[in-house]
Amino acid sequence: MQEMLFDSDLIIKALLGFVVGALIGLERQKKMESDRVAGVRSFGLHSLLGAMSVYISEITANPVILIYGVSISIILVGAQVYWKLFRTMGKGLTTPLVFALSFVLGTLVGYDTPLVGQIFGTLQIFAMSVSLLVFLILGFKEELAHAVEVITRDEMTSAVELAVIILFIWPLIPQTIQLGSIEFPSFQTYFLVVLLLVVKFGNYLLVKKYKDRGIYFFGLFGGLANSEAAVSSVTDFYVREERRGAGKISLSINLANVAMVLRNGFLLIIIDHTFWLFRLYLIPITILIVFSMIR
């Protein structure tokens, strides 16, 4: 029993079990600015309840403890919903929903056991990631709402297509495909294509957001995706602007060239793990970067 109390795994689970809920509670407390709203302590203790319920239930082989913890959580969430709908006459259920989620994240922390030599297990990392994601979604509510208002149908379609390519096709791609006597690196090729698509889409969003300064982002990130297309687009923009801002256009093209060189160097590192090709590539990289900056 004494070993269990001072077990490092138990200490990590207790701390992490509190943190995954407290992070969400921090955002709720700052957002609502009311003493009656569940905040850091309530969310943190709720997720800690989930972590300890699962942990103690496992080491004692007594599922009643877990059932007891789940029952308390249901009562607390039910009280949150009742207070929100019938006492304060609120319209949203975000706080009760994420309050319930904090308990689930706590159970993931308590259930997971890291491998030997690891501090955190897979489920614990997942719980931390979800907690951070919820914190960001709730914290940037206004920014997300504004983005939804200004986004067009074509932009939404492009974003969904990119998400499908990444989330659904990624697990289906094998590492290699045997084409006769050639072993084709299918996953590596797929990864490079996805990387280029992400850069292009991110470049478009940056140009749309920063407008006048977007030409610099267009040159830099466009060069990462396709330097020829980026330079061509920049020159077309220069013509449409009646040849105004030659200095900005020149800097944007230089950024595209530098980005292209850096991109190719990065691809060489991925392809050749011996760095032999990259060492040969350092000379033209240095020359192009220096001359681009001088100009």
N, C-alpha and C positions, 0 to 999 in steps of 0.2 A: 504493500500500500504506500509506503514511504517513497519507493522508487517511482511509483506512478505520479506522486505529487510533484516530484522534482524532475520529471522527464522533460527533456528539451522539446520533444515533439508536442507535448501537452501545452507548454508555454507558448510555442509558436502558434498552435491552433487557437489558443485563447486570445492572443494579441491580434492575430489575423481575423479571427471570428468577430472581434469587436470593430476592427478597422473597416471591413467591407461594408458594414452597415453605417458606421459613423460618417464615412465619406458621403454617402447619400444624404444622411441626416444633416450634414453641414450645409449642403445646398438648400435643403428644405427650410432650415432654420433661418438662413440669410434671406431666402426668398419671401417667406411668409411674415417674418418680423413680428411674431406674436408669442407670448409666453404659453399660450394654450396649444400651440402646434408642436408635434413631436419633432425633436431636433437631434443633435449629435448623440446625446446620452440615450434617448429612447430608441433610436435606430440602431445604435451600437450595441446596446444591451439586448435588443430583439434578435439581432444576428448572432450575438454571443450565445443566446439561449438555444438557437438552432445548432450551433457548433457543439456546444457542450451536451445537448440532448443526444445527438448522434454518437458522440465520442463515448459518453458514459454508457449508453445503451449497448455499444459494441463490446467494451471491455468487461461489462458485467453480464453480457448475454441476456439482457432483460429488455425486451422491446416495449415494456410498459412505460419506461422512462421517456422513450421517443414519442410514444402516443401522448404522454402527459405534456411534453413540450409542444407538440403540434396542437393539442387542444388549447393550451394557453395562447398560442399564436393566433388561432382562429378567433378566440374571444377578443383579443386585442384588436385584430383587424376589423372584426365586426363592430366593435365600439367606435373605431375610427370612421367606418362607413356611416354608422348611425349618427354620430356627431356632425359629420360633413353634410349629410342630406337633410336631417330633420332638426338639427339644432342651429347650425349656421346657415342653412339653406344654400349651401354651395352647389355649384353646377358640376365641377370636375371631381374625378376620383383618382387623380394622380398620386396624391399623398398616401391614401390607403393602399393603392396598388404597389407603389415602391416600398411601402412599409412591409407588405407581405413578401415582396421580392427579397428584402434584406434577410428575412428568416431563411428563405431558400438558399441564398448565398452562404449563410452561416452553416447550413447543413452540408453543403458541398465542402466547405473548409474542414468540418469535423469528420466527414466520411473519408476524406482522402488521406493516404499515407505515402509520404515521399519515399523514393527509392534511396538506397544507401548512398551517401555522398551528396544528396540533394537536400536543399533547405525547404523548397516548396514542391508540392506535387502538381500533377496536371490539372486536377480539379480546383486546386487552390489558386493556381495562376488564372484559370478560367474565371473563378469567382472574383478575383481582383480586377480582371479585365472588364467584366460585366459591370462591376461597381463603378469603375472609372468611366465607362461608356455612358451609364445612366447619369452620372454626375455631369458629364459634358452635355448630354442631351437636355437635361433640365436646366443647366446653367446658361445655355445659349439658346433658350426658347425663342426669344425675340429675333435673333439672327436667323434661326431656322425658319421661322414664320415668314420673315421678309424674303428669304431665298425661295420659298415655295410660291410666294406671290409673284415674283419677277421671272421665275423660270418659265420657259416656253414648252410647248408640247414636244417639239423636236429635241430639245435639250433633255427633257425627261426620258424620252425614248432612248437617246444615246446613253444616258446614265444607266438605264435598266439593261440595255444590251451589254454594256461593259461589266455590270454586276453579274449577269448570267455567264459571261465568258470566264470571269474570275471564280465565282462561287460554285458553279455547277459543272463546268468542264474541267476545272483544275484536278479534282480527284480522279477523273477518268483517263487522264493522260499518263501513259506508261513512261518510265524513265528512258527507255530506248526501244526502237523498232528495228527488227532485222530485215533489211532489204537486200536479199541475196547474200553476198559476202560482206556487205557494208552494214555496220551497226549505227543507225541514224539516231542522234540524240534528240528524241522527240520532245521530252519535257524541257530540256534546255532551250530548244527553239521556241516552244510555246511560251516559256517564261519571258524570253526576249520580246516576243510579239506583244504580250500583255503589258510589259514595261513600257513599250513605245506607245501603246494605246492610252495608258494611264497618263503618260507625259503629255500627249496631245490634248487629252480632255482637260487636264489640269491647266495647261497653257491657255486653252480657250476661256476657262473660267477666270483666270487671272487678267487676261486682256479685257474681258467684259467688265470686271470689277474696277480696274484701275484706269481704264480708258486712255488718257493722254500718256500716262507712264506705262501703259500696257505694251507699247512698242518694244520696250526693253525686255519685259518678260517674254514677249513673243519671240524675240531674237534668241534669248537664252534657252528657254524651254523648247522652242521650235527647233533649235539646233540640236538639242538632245534627241529629238524624234527624227527629223529629216532636215538637214542643213540646207539642201538645195531648195526644198519647198519653202522653208522659212525665209531664205533670202529672196526668193521669187515673190513671196507674199509681202515682204517688207518693201520691196521696190514698187510693187503695184500700189501699196498704200501711199508711197511717196508721190507717185504720179497722180493719184486721186486727190491728194492734198495740195495739188498744184505746185509741187516741188518746194514745199516749205519744210523747214526743220531738217536741213541736210545733215547737221551735226548729230541729231538724234538717230537718223536713219543709218549713218555711218557707224555709230556706236552699237546699234542694234545688230548690224551685219557682223561686226567684229565679235560681239557676244555669241552670235550663232556659230561662227567659225571656231571660237574657243570651246564652246559647248560640244561641237562635233568632234573635236580632237580629244577632249576629255572622255566623251562617250566611247569613242573607238578604243581608247586606252583601257577603259573599264571592261569593255567586251573582250579585249585581249587577255586581261587578268582572269576573266571567267573561263575562257577557252583554254589558255595555256597556264597551267598551275606552276610551271617551272619558271615563269617570268622571263624566259629567254626572248620571246618576241617583244615583250614590253620594254626590255632594256634597249632593244634596237629602235623601238618607237619613241624613246625619250628625246632623241635628237630633234626630229621634226616637231615634236610637241613643244619643246623649248623655243625653237626658232619661230614657230607660228604664233605662240603666245606673246613673245617679246615684240615681234613686229606688229601684231595687232594692237598691243597696248601703246606702242610708239605712235602709230597712226591715229 
